[in-house]
């Protein structure tokens, strides 16, 4: 007799506000992230009849997200996504660096199964905590027909991993996303094996253009602790103060890779005839930094 196997959903927990606890539930903004383990987090959340496996990959505030945790998360997502009996993966994550993790996982893995990152803006013990609802939505999304790739599921919305950005500091729905964002064709993507084997991650610095900007920070770092690359968050359409631009051009001549993005939330950077530095298209500055880190890993012999 053929027995129909129930598909499994894997939950990989990393901490964040969704696993946080408030010291005083009447002041939920005062909390400590990453206090509730994955078993407690899923109590009364998993739909009846759903076969769920869980792993506590990390227990951190996402502001402290590291390359080491990324490697662990990448390895576990790759492992479970390759299992025939696994329908999809849900990742719990803090909101602060979620957009970077989502971009990283989608760019490297490009999974053909659904991978949903979900989160919360209020800690687990707050009376109106949003974590439970977001988890339920994430479970629903990874079971939906046609769902594929890395997405962020939060507050009733789904954002693709390459396009999502946190654009509000405290709304229940802090994320927005632009359509048709893709990894720049000029930047290479390393294999999963290359990323997992990486023991010395490229140092890519991020610098902003602003009133009174100059190239002192770029020149100082290039002279004493030279980064492998620079992402410049320019004003408007990626414009840069002439002195900052000159310093970045010097850094480029010294072997550093430079990528120009915009500090604006929307629109990215368009190419112009007068461009002297490569541009990141629709990527935000932090997405561009992840893209350049990956490109530098891929270029290593």
N, C-alpha and C positions, 0 to 999 in steps of 0.2 A: 504493500500500500504506500502510495506517495503521500508524504506529509508535507504540507506547505510550510515553509520556514518563515517565521516572522522577522521582518527586517529590523536591524538594530540601528539605534541612534546613539552616537557617542558624544558625551559632554566632556569637554576639556576646560577645566577651571583655572583661571589665572589670578583671581582676586578682584580688586577694584571696589567701587562704591556698591555695586550689586551685592557684594559680600561684606559690606561694612556695617558697623554698629554705631549708633548715636549714643553719646553719653547721657543726653537728655532728649527724649523723643519729641519734646515740644520745641526743640531747637535742632532740627535734623541736619542743618548745615554744619553743625559741629559734630563731626564723627571721625572715626578711624576706619580707614578702608581695610579690606582683606582680613576679616576676622571670622567669617563663617565658612566652614568647609563645604565642599561640593555636595556631600550627602545631605547636610542640613539645608543647603540652598534649594535642593530639589524636592524637599519634603512637601507633599501635597500639590506638587506642580506637574509631575509627569502624568500625561493622559492615561487612562485605564487601557490596558492591553498593549501598551508600547514597551518594547524591550530596550532598555536604556543601560548603557555602560558608562561609567564615569572615571575620570582621572584628574587628580589635582596636580596640574603641570607646574604651577607656581602659586604663591599667595602674597601678592604685592599690590601696592598702589601703582596704577599704571603710569604715574609720573616717573616712577623708578624703573620702567621697562628697560630691558637690556638686550644686547645682541645674544647673550647666552640663553635667555629665556626664549627669544625668537627661534634660536636653533632647536631648543627642546620642543617648542610648539610646532615648528615645521616638521620635525621628525615624526611627531605623534599624528599630526593631520595626514601626512603622507602615508604613514603606516595604516591608519584606519580607513582612509579613502580607497586604499588598494584592496580592501577586503570585500568580497562579493556580497557577504551578508549585511554589510553596512550601507544603509540608505543615505545617511548624511551625518554631518558633524556640527555640533553647536559649541561655540566657544564663549565663555563668560569673560568679560574684559572691562577694565576701567575706561571711561570715556575720553580721558585726557590725551592718550596717545593711540586710541583705537584706530584712527584714520591711517596712521603709519603702519600698524600691524596688518590692517586689512589690505593696504596696498602691497606690502611685502609678501604676504601669503598668496595673493592673487597673481602677482607678477612672477613669482618663482614657481608656484605649483600649477596654476591655471587648471584647477581641478574640474573633472567632468562630473562631479557629484556636488550637491549643495553643501556649502560651509557657511554657517550663519554666526557672525559675531553679534552678541547682544550684551546689554549693560543696564545701568540704572543711574538716575540722577539723585535718588534719595537712598539712604542706607536701608538695610534689610528690616530693621526694627522700627522704622518710621511708620506712623499710622497710614500714610498714603504712599507707601513705597511702590515704585513702578517696576521693580525688578521682576516680580512674579508675572505680571502681564507681559512684559517683554520676553521672558523665558517661554511662556506659552505660545507667543507669536512666533518665536524662533523655531520651536518644535513643529508648529504648523507649517512654516515655510519650508523646512527641509523635507517635509513629507509631500509637498505640493508637486503635482505633475509639471515637468518642465523646469523646475528650479535647478540651477547649476551654477558653479563658480562661487567665489567668496562675496558675500554681501553682509551689510550691517542691517540688522532688524531691530528697530527701536520706535516706540510710540506710534505703532500702526503704520510705519513706513519702512520700505526696503530700499537701501542704497547700495549700488555696486561698489565693490572693493577698490577699484581704481579711481573712483570719482568722489567718494565721500569725504566730507570735512566737518569738523566740529566748528560751528559758527556762532554758538551762543553759550555763555558760561554757566547758565543755571536753568534754562527752560527744560521742561520734561522732554521735549523733542529738540535736542541741541544740534542735530545734524542736517546738513543740506548736501546736495550733490549736483554736479553738472553732467549734462548728457554727453555722450560720445568722447569721453576721456580715454586715451589709450597710452600705453607705455611708448615713449618716443622711439621711433624706428632707428635713430642714430645711436641709441644706448643698448648695449648688449644685456642679456639676462643670463645669469649663471644657472647651472643645473642644481637640483636639490643636493646632489652629492658634493658639488663644489661649495655650496653654502654650509653644509654640515661639517665639511672638512676644514672650514676657515677658522684659524686660531688667532689671526691678527687682522681684525676688521679694518677696512680703510677709514681714515680720519677725514671726514668731510665737514667743513665748517660752514656755518650759515651767517650771513651778514646782511643787514638791512640798509637800504637807502633812506635818508631822512634829511630834514633841514640841518645844515651844518655838517653833513657827512663828509668824511675824508678817507684816505687810504691807510691811516696809521695802524689800525688793527691788523689789516692784511699784511702790511710790510713787517710789522713786529713778529707776527706768527711765522711768516715765511723765513725770517732771519733766525728764529730760535727754536721753533717746533713746527716745522712746515707741514700743513695738512696735505693730504693726497689730492684733495679737491675742495672747491668752493661753490656754494650756491648763493647767489646774490638775489635777495628779494627786492627788486627794484620798485620805484614808484610808477604808478600808472601802467603803461605798456612795457614795463621792465626797464625804465630809464634809470640811469645811474649818474650821480655826481661825477664831474669830470676827473676829480682826483681819485675817487674810489675806483672808477673804471680804469684809470691808468695803473693803479696798484694791482688790480685783477689781471690786467694784460701782462704786467711784469711777472705775476705769479704763474700765469699760463706759459710764459717763455721759460720759466724755471722748471716746468714739468708738471705743475698742478693742473688738474682738469677743472674747468669753470663752466657753470651752467647758470643762466639768467632766468629768474622767474619774476612774478609780480607779488607785491605785498597786498594787493587787492584781493578780496575774497572771491570775486567772480571775473571771468574773462581771460585769465592767463596772459600769455605774451604772444603777440603776432610778430612774424618776421618783417623786417624793414630793410630797404636797400643800404641803409647806413649802419646796420648791425656789425659789431666787431667781436662780439662774444656769442657763443651758442645759446639758444633759448629753449625753454622747457615746455613750450606750447601751453596747454590748458592746466598743467600740473600746478598745484599750490607749491609754495616754497618747501614745506616739509615733505610733500610727496616727491618733489624734485630731488631732495636730499637722499631719500631712500633709493630712488632710481639711479642716482649717481653712485651711491655705495655699491649697489648691485652690479652696475656696469664695471666698476673698478675690480670687483671680485672676478667677474667673468673674463676680464682681460689678463688676469695673472696667468703665467705659464704653468 
